[in-house]
């Protein structure tokens, strides 16, 4: 089927005039008439008939005109969808995030992003740092939002730092070390409540002990969730080593207190991770652009 001729017929049927169609399409009237005549021969149907000084649709022409209207409406829908997909207005974005950004940063980012790109589907997986990077490498997600120091897969993953957040030692207010200055050795003698193995902050604590040749602490309680670990310390048991983003409000409310360990000042990198040398989808690019403009430092 000659779709160009069908389009010409569609415009003639919509305007009710070859003259008007000629003006809209900037094509001569004889050329339009000739194309439609060929189209009628192709279909073995008469679509137009004379009516006074103009033309009218035959019964077959009425039906073909209705079908053509639907066809070209779908064409416009496809064009709009393709444009929206290219500029990131529609589509799906998959994100793997470690617990810190997933709980304290991403909800705000998503709320801002959805105000502009409501039709973009977003799938967020909260996991530990090792698994987040594995999902990125396995192409299970488009981007990973990381809280820690991504050292593995450096040749395969592109990391963009957003900002640095302090890491704090915290205890309950009634703990003997609350608001005190102590040595790292003394701090490591306290029982710790931490997240599971693979957590970047837990690895930072153990790395700190290796750096200063200090015995690592006993992890007396281990949780898969960040909230549970913090709640246990608030309840009065043990100590935690955690990003200040997580516990800043607890400290302000007096539910937790900092312990100032002599000579120790560590920061947590909040970063976006993507696969090197691989183009991002338009929604992912828009999301990263928004984060750069509003990193939501606490």
Secondary structure in CASP SS format (residue, H / E / C, confidence):
PFRMAT SS
TARGET T0000
AUTHOR 0000-0000-0000
METHOD secondary structure of the structure
MODEL  1
X C 1.00
X C 1.00
X H 1.00
X H 1.00
X H 1.00
X H 1.00
X H 1.00
X H 1.00
X H 1.00
X H 1.00
X H 1.00
X H 1.00
X H 1.00
X H 1.00
X H 1.00
X C 1.00
X C 1.00
X H 1.00
X H 1.00
X H 1.00
X H 1.00
X H 1.00
X H 1.00
X H 1.00
X H 1.00
X C 1.00
X C 1.00
X C 1.00
X H 1.00
X H 1.00
X H 1.00
X H 1.00
X H 1.00
X H 1.00
X H 1.00
X H 1.00
X H 1.00
X H 1.00
X H 1.00
X H 1.00
X H 1.00
X H 1.00
X H 1.00
X C 1.00
X C 1.00
X C 1.00
X C 1.00
X E 1.00
X E 1.00
X E 1.00
X E 1.00
X C 1.00
X C 1.00
X E 1.00
X E 1.00
X E 1.00
X E 1.00
X C 1.00
X H 1.00
X H 1.00
X H 1.00
X H 1.00
X H 1.00
X H 1.00
X H 1.00
X H 1.00
X H 1.00
X H 1.00
X H 1.00
X H 1.00
X H 1.00
X H 1.00
X H 1.00
X H 1.00
X H 1.00
X H 1.00
X H 1.00
X H 1.00
X H 1.00
X H 1.00
X H 1.00
X H 1.00
X H 1.00
X H 1.00
X H 1.00
X H 1.00
X H 1.00
X C 1.00
X C 1.00
X C 1.00
X E 1.00
X E 1.00
X E 1.00
X E 1.00
X E 1.00
X E 1.00
X E 1.00
X C 1.00
X H 1.00
X H 1.00
X H 1.00
X H 1.00
X H 1.00
X H 1.00
X C 1.00
X H 1.00
X H 1.00
X H 1.00
X H 1.00
X H 1.00
X H 1.00
X H 1.00
X H 1.00
X H 1.00
X H 1.00
X H 1.00
X C 1.00
X C 1.00
X C 1.00
X E 1.00
X E 1.00
X E 1.00
X E 1.00
X E 1.00
X E 1.00
X E 1.00
X C 1.00
X C 1.00
X H 1.00
X H 1.00
X H 1.00
X H 1.00
X H 1.00
X H 1.00
X H 1.00
X H 1.00
X H 1.00
X C 1.00
X C 1.00
X C 1.00
X C 1.00
X C 1.00
X E 1.00
X E 1.00
X E 1.00
X E 1.00
X E 1.00
X E 1.00
X C 1.00
X C 1.00
X C 1.00
X C 1.00
X C 1.00
X C 1.00
X C 1.00
X C 1.00
X E 1.00
X E 1.00
X E 1.00
X E 1.00
X E 1.00
X E 1.00
X E 1.00
X E 1.00
X E 1.00
X E 1.00
X E 1.00
X E 1.00
X E 1.00
X E 1.00
X E 1.00
X C 1.00
X C 1.00
X C 1.00
X C 1.00
X C 1.00
X C 1.00
X C 1.00
X C 1.00
X C 1.00
X E 1.00
X E 1.00
X C 1.00
X H 1.00
X H 1.00
X H 1.00
X H 1.00
X C 1.00
X C 1.00
X C 1.00
X C 1.00
X E 1.00
X E 1.00
X E 1.00
X E 1.00
X C 1.00
X C 1.00
X C 1.00
X C 1.00
X H 1.00
X H 1.00
X H 1.00
X H 1.00
X H 1.00
X H 1.00
X H 1.00
X H 1.00
X H 1.00
X H 1.00
X H 1.00
X H 1.00
X C 1.00
X C 1.00
X C 1.00
X C 1.00
X C 1.00
X C 1.00
X C 1.00
X E 1.00
X E 1.00
X E 1.00
X E 1.00
X E 1.00
X C 1.00
X C 1.00
X H 1.00
X H 1.00
X H 1.00
X H 1.00
X H 1.00
X H 1.00
X H 1.00
X H 1.00
X H 1.00
X C 1.00
X C 1.00
X C 1.00
X C 1.00
X E 1.00
X E 1.00
X E 1.00
X E 1.00
X E 1.00
X H 1.00
X H 1.00
X H 1.00
X H 1.00
X H 1.00
X H 1.00
X H 1.00
X H 1.00
X H 1.00
X C 1.00
X C 1.00
X C 1.00
X C 1.00
X E 1.00
X E 1.00
X E 1.00
X E 1.00
X E 1.00
X C 1.00
X C 1.00
X C 1.00
X C 1.00
X C 1.00
X E 1.00
X E 1.00
X E 1.00
X E 1.00
X E 1.00
X E 1.00
X E 1.00
X E 1.00
X E 1.00
X C 1.00
X C 1.00
X C 1.00
X C 1.00
X C 1.00
X C 1.00
X H 1.00
X H 1.00
X H 1.00
X H 1.00
X H 1.00
X H 1.00
X H 1.00
X H 1.00
X H 1.00
X H 1.00
X H 1.00
X H 1.00
X C 1.00
X C 1.00
X C 1.00
X C 1.00
X C 1.00
END
